[in-house]
């Protein structure tokens, strides 16, 4: 069975709705955690590593991962520390605001010495994001060392830039990505991140510039305008979108897209099918209030994949549907 390793910050998420103040829900989140759950739902063996608190939220995170079939057995548990929190506020059918309370969390104190030396054993892919290295100096050192070790062992690395302006400025995330891009096999980013990394305002020119820097595959997510994929051999794909009825819950959409793409790629699915399949996976999550609760099962993914392969199903042309505003601060 194909095995994926990911590491990142566990978060508890409290969602409140302005339309009904009595409605609140608690979920677990974290970019890498969301992707791990999505991969596990599709039958991929996933190992998630982090430094987790032993508070109520930390226990909730680990219980959720066990229930989802994600291997969290190597997680470092930090007694007496706390788990980071996100409060998500629904403003209306189009907009959500996310507020993060993560300073001083257990995962922000991860040190390179706490990363097991055999963590990459049996791993076929390492998936990381640009969030981990901006949560603290220790996490950044551990993150960088693991990426370098994976590259040395010829374990492919996928990196989602996942720029969080509230944690790091543009120059900071650019330096972080530049420091490891030569070890990255697949790079995920959105349009703003592509422009930040290349200085190119045209998505296709930005895509070409990123491919030229070393990754074999660059996936540029364009939101309601679909996505572009560039390959080291010069090929380019453009994909559409799957309309989602309002209200939408866009937080976690990028993590879901990543899970859909990674699972398809590891399964040998043709990129022309993998791209709409990843977009469909993201649409499923956007339609659900939780960051990962809407992930489809392996059987559902197989059914859609087969329909896409036969040509019986296709996303809408890109640039359709009402715009979705996501306010993050």
N, C-alpha and C positions, 0 to 999 in steps of 0.2 A: 504494500500500500504506500502511495506517495505521502511523504511527511513534510509538513511546513512548520517552521519555528518562527514565532514572532515575540517581540518584547515591547512593553509599553506601560502606560500609566492606567491603573484601574480607577474608575470614577463612579460614584453614585450620582444618579440623575433624578432631580425632583422636577416634575412638569406641572405647571399651573396654567389655568385657562382664564383669560380676562372675561370671557363670555359667561363663565360660571365659576366664581371663586371657590365654590364648594368642591370642585373637581381637582384632584391632585393625584399623581401617580409616581411611584418610585421605581426606577429601572437601574440597570448597570450600564456603563458606557466606557468609552475610551476607544480611540480610533483603531488601534491594533486589536483590542478585544472584540470590537464589532466585526472586524474582518475575520478573526479567528472563529467566531460563532458561525458566520456565513459559510466559511469553508467546511466546518464540521457538519453543518446541515446538509452539505452536498457530498458527504462521505469521505472528505479528505482528513487524514490523520493530522491533528494540529497540536502543537505544544506551545503554550503561552507562558512567558517568563516575566516576572516583575518582582518588586519588593512591596509587599502588601501589609497593611495594618491589621491588627487583630480586633478592631472595633466592630460594631454591628454592621456597618457598611462593607467592611473588608470581608467579613464572614458571608455576607449576602453575595458579594462578587464571586467568591470561590465556590459557593453552593450553586450559583447560576452556571458557572463554567462546567462544573461536574455534571449538572443536569443536561447541558448541551453536548457533552461528550468531548470537551476540550481538556487536554492533559495539562493540569496546573500543578503537578506534583513537585516541580522544581522551584516553585515560588518561594522566595525568602519572606517569612512572616516576621514582622517587627512588632513585638509587644509594646503596648502603651502608646503607640503612635496612631495617626488618623488617616483616613481615606479622603482624597479630594472629592469635591462636590460641584456639580453643575446644576444651576437652576434655569430651567427653560420656561419661558413665558410666551404663551400664544396670544398675539395681539389681535390678529384677525385671520381670515382664511388664507392670506398670502404671506403673513409675516410672523416670525418668531424672534425672540431675543434670548441669547444665551449668556449667562453670567457665571464665571468660573471662580471657585474658591479652592485653590489647590496649593497655595504657598505653604511650604513646610510639611507637605504630605509625606507619608512613608516612602512612596516611590521616588520622590524628588531627592531622597538621601541614598539612593542606590550607589554602590561603589564598584569599581571593576573587580575588586577582590571577591565580591559576593557572587560573581557570575561563574557557575560551574565550568571547569575546564572541558568537560565532555558534553556540553550543552548542544553542540552541533552534530554529535554522533548520530548517524542514521537520518540526517535531515537532507531533503532534496531541494529546499528553497528557504531562504531567510527573508522574511518580510518585515520592513521597518518603516517608520514615518519620521518626518522632521520635527515631531512634537517632543519625543523623548530627549533629544540633546539640548532642548531649550528649557527643560525643567530643572536643571542644575548641572554643576560641573562634573559631579560624580556620574550621573546618568549619561552625560555627553561622552565622557571617557570610556565608559562601559560599552556604549552604543558604537562608538568608532572602532574600538578594539574588536568587537564581535563582527562588524562588517569586514574589517581587514582579515580577520581569521577565516571568515567564510570565503572570501576571495582567494586566499592562499590555498584553501582546500578545494577550490573550484566548485563551491556551492553557490548557485545563482542567487543574486540579491535583488529584491524588488524594493523600491523606495518611493513612497508617496510624500511629496514635499510638505503638504499639509501645513502651510504657513499660518501661524497664530500670532497676529500683530500685537495682541495683548501680552505676549510672552517674549517676543523678539522683534527687532525692527528689520527692515528690508535688507540692510547690509549684513545683519547678523545671519539671517537665514541663507543669504547668498553664499557667505563664507562657509557655512556648514555643508551645504550641498556641494559646493566646489571641492571641499576637502575629501569627499568620498565618491564623487560621480564616476571616477575611473574604475571603481569596484562594483558599479551598479549595472545589472543586466537589464532590468525593466524599470523605467522611470514613469511615475504617475504625477500629473500636475494639472492645475486648472489654468484658465487663460491668463489671469492676473499673475500667477506664479511663473508661467512661461515668459511673460514680458519682463518680470522682475529679474529672471535668471539670464535673459539674453539681450534685453533692450529692444527687442523686436515687437512692434505693435500688431503686426499681421500674424495670425496664428500659424499659418503654413510656413512662414519664414522662421518663426520661433521654433516650430517643430523640427525643421531641417537643422537649425543651429544646435538644438539639443541632441539630436541623433549624431551629429558630427563630433560630439564630445565623448562618445564612447559607448553609451547604452545600445544594446541590440534592438531594444524596443522602447519607444516613447509613446505614452498614451496621454493625450491632451484632452481633458474633459471641458466641454463648452456649455454645460448646463442645458438650457432649453434649445440650444442649437446643435445638440448631439455631441460627437466626439471625433477627434482625429487620431489616427495611429500611424506612426512612422517607424520604418524598419531600417536596419543597417544596410540591407541590400538595395535600398532606394525605393521600395514599395511604400505607398501611402493608402490608407483606408479612411473613409468617412462614414460615420454611422448616424442614424436618426435617433428619435426619442419615442418613448411610450407615454402617451398622455395619461395623466393621473387626475381623477376628479377631486375637486375641492371638498374638504380642507386637506391640505398637504402638510407633511412633517419632514422637511428636507434635511434636518440634521441627521448625519449618518449615511446620506446617499452616496458620497464618495467612497466610504469604506465598503459599502455594499457593492458598488461597481468593481472595486478592487477584488473582492472575493469572487465575484462572477467571472472576471477576466482570469484570475490566477487559477481557479479550479478548472476552467475550460482549457487554458494553456497547458496545465499539467496533465490533463486528460487527452492531449493531442487533438483538440478540436480545432478545425480550420479557423483562422483569425476572422474570416468573413462571417462566420457563425458566432464566434466568441464575442465579437463586438456588440451585436444586438442582444446577445444573451446577457452580457454584463449590464447593458442599459436596462434590460427587463428586470434583472435582479435589483438594481437601484430603484426602479419604479415601484417594485413591491414594497421596499422599505419606506419609501417616501409616503406611501399610502397608509402607513401604520404609525401611531404615536411614539412607539419605542424606537431607540436607535438601531435595534437589530431584531425586534420581535417579528417583523414582517418577512424575514428571510424565508425563501421557499425551501421545501424538502428536496432531497435528491430525486425523488420520483417526479416532482413537478418540474424540476430543471430538465430532466431527461425528456419529458414530454414536449416542452417548449423547444429544446435543442433539436429534437427530431423534426418538429414542424418547420423550424427555420431551415434545416438542412434540405427538406423536401421543397421548400419554397411556398409552403402553405400559410406562412405567417411572416409578417414584416413590420418593423416599426414605422411610424409616420415619418415623412420627410423632415429633416431638421428645420429648426426655427418655427415650430408650431406651438400652439397653446398659450395660455395666459402666463405672463412672467411671474416668477416666484421670488419674492424679496426675502432675504435672510439677513437679519441684523445681528451682528456678533460684536460684543464689546467685552 
